[in-house]
């Protein structure tokens, strides 16, 4: 049995995921850098240091997920924290297009169902698939932690408020995928309440990453802060919460 706690971070070859992986290493974890491209994952792990290991993981590919779980069990024998960070905002890769302009093209009245399905496949179903595969390992941990990286734009309560500044971009693709992820988080937390596993959602804020074409206003260090804090929760920490580093609890 590997003697250090082990964390898996999906989508960790860049952006917030890479920063989360980097910071968990400083807290004594061996971190598995999940990446669809093994080469990009290896480059990221090399940048972090010897306590980071690349692992090929495509959250939309069941065989990739199963292989990753099998490798973790055989090589490390444990998983203490799962950070479901991998996400996409769209499939179009429209260079230079603002978040607001993209939102206009993805209203409920005109959005492509293929676009909705593709984003939800990663942001919602991918999270559930990875969690199901890793749960047997997390159940064996002294205190398993599941952190789902969500977004404040998925809050139904906040979007129902006409004063919410991001209300105009709420739509069926990325924002609603995070609403659905929040529902998955709460469902997981309720099921696992009798166990030592805590399940929480976090909002990184509007972070400058590839996800939004680097239009964000916060740094990756700021964006990673809450996910790292929640991954390190002690036995008295909460479960079934949705939080942000400076805003505190966010309403569902």
N, C-alpha and C positions, 0 to 999 in steps of 0.2 A: 504493500500500500504506500503510495506517495505520501510523504509526511507534511507537505505544505498544502494549504487550501488551494483549490483549483477553481478558476472562473472561465466560463466560455462567453465571449462577446461576439455576437453575430454582426456582420458588416463592419468589421474592425480594421479594415485595411486603410481607412481614410476617415477624415472628419471627426465627429463626436465619438464614434466607436473606437477609433485609434487612440483618442485622448483618454477614454474610459479605461482601455486596456493598459495604457501607460501608467495611469494613476493606481490601478489595482495592483500592478507589480510593485509599486512603492509601498503598498500596504501588506506586502509579504505573500501575495498570490503568485502561483504559476498561472499564466493567462494564455488561453487558447484564442488565437486571433482568427476568427471565422471570416472566410472570404470566398466568394464564388471562384475567383482566380487564385489558385494555389501560389502562383508566382508573385502576385501582388501581396498576398498574405505573408509570404516568406520575406519580402522586402520590408513590410511593416514590422514583422517580428524582429528582424535583424536591427531595425532602427530602435526598437524598444530595449532590447538586450536579451541576455541568456535566459531569463525567466519567462520569456514569451515564446510560444510555439505556434506556427501557422497550422491551420487545419482547413481543408477544403470543405466548404459548406454552402450549398445553394438551398435557401429555405423553401424554394418552390419545387425541389427535386427530392422525392421521398427516398430514393436510393442513396443520395448524397447525405441526407440527414441520418439515415440508418448507419451508414459507414462511419460517420463522425461519432455517433454514440458508441459504436463498437470499438473504435480506436481509443476513445477516452477511457472506456472500461479496461481495455487490455493494457494500455500504456501507463495510465495513472490510477485507475481503480477507484476514482472518486470525482464528484462534482459538487462544489459547495455553492456556487453562484452561477446563475444563467442570466445574462443581460441580453434581452431581445431588442437589439438596436437596428438591425437591417431593415431598411425601408426605401421605397421609391416614391417620388411625388407625381411622376407622370411617365409615359413611355415615349413621348414625342421628341424629347431633347431639343426643344425649340431654343436655339441660341439667342440670347439677348432679350427674350420675352419676359416681361415682368410677371410677378405673381398675379397681379390684378388682371392683366390681359389674358392670362391662361384661365383664370376663373370665369371670365366672360364666355369662353369657348366650352366650358364644362358645367353649364347650368343643368338642372334637371330636365329642362325642355330640349336641350340640344346635345347633351353629352353622348359620346360613343359608349355603348355598353361594353365593348371590348376593352376600352380604356379603364372603365370602372373595374372590370373583372381582373385585369392585369395588375392594377395597383393593389386591389384587395387580396390578390393571391399572395403577394409578398407581405403586405402590412398586417393582414388579419390571419388568413389561413396558414401562412408560413410560420407565424408566431405560435399558433396552436399546434402545428405539426412538430416543430422543434421542441416545444415544451413537453408534448406527449412522449417524444423519444427520449428526452433527458430526464424525465420525472423519476424513473426507477433509480437513477444515480443520485438524484437530489434527495430522494426518500432515505437513502443510506447515509447521507451527510449528517453530522451532528446538528447542523442548523442551516438548512437549505434556504437560499434566497433567489427569488425570481423578480427581475426588474424589467418591466416593459416600457420602452421609450416611446411615449405618446406625444401629444402636442396640445397646447392650450386651445388651438383652433378646433379641436374635437369636442369641446365642452358644450353640451346642449344648453345648459343653464346660461352660460355666458353668451352664446349665440342668440338666445331668445331675448336678450337685452338689447334694445336698439342703440344703446350707448357703447356697446362693445366695439372697439376700433377695427377688429378683423371680421366683423359680421358679414361684410359685403363679399368676402371670398369663400364663405361656407358653401360647400357643394358636395356632390356625390362621390368625388374621386378621393383626393388626399384627406381633406378634413373629415369627411364621413368615415373614411377607413380608420381614422384615429378614434372616432366615436365608437365604432365597432370594437376596436382594440380595447378601449376602456371597459366595454361590456364583457369581453373575454377575461380581462384582468379581474374584474369583480367576481365573475363566475369561478375562476380558478381559486381566488382567495377564499370564497365561501366553501368550496369543496375541501380545501386543504387546511381550513381553520383548526381541525383536531390534531394536526401534525405540527412538526417544528418548522415547516416551510412557510415563509412569509412571501406574499405576492403583492407587488405594488406597481403602480404606473407613475411615471415622472414626465414632466414637461421640461425640455432643455431650453425653451424660449426660442426666439427668432435668431437662430445661430447661423453665422456665415459659413455655409457648407455647399458642397456640390448639389445637395438636395434642392436648394432654392436658387441655384445659379449664383451663389455667393452674394446674394442680396441681403442677407441677414445683418443684424445690427450688434449681435453679441459674439464673443470669441468662443472657440471650441472649449477652452478651459472653463468658461462660464457655463457653457452648455452641458459639459460632462459632470459638473459639480454634484447635482442632485442624484444622478444615477449612481455615482460612486458612494455617496452618503447612504443611500438606501440599500445598496449591496452590502454595506458593512453594518447594517442594523444589528443590535444586540438582541438577546432573548426577550427583552421587554418592549421591543420596538413594535410599531403598528403593522397591520396587514390590511389589504383592501383599501389603500389610500391612493390619491392622485395629488401629487405635490410638485412644487417648483422651488428652486433654491432660495429665491427672495420673496416670492409671492405667498409661500406657504401652501396650505391646502387649496386645491382648485376644485370647484364644484363639478360634479359629473354633468 
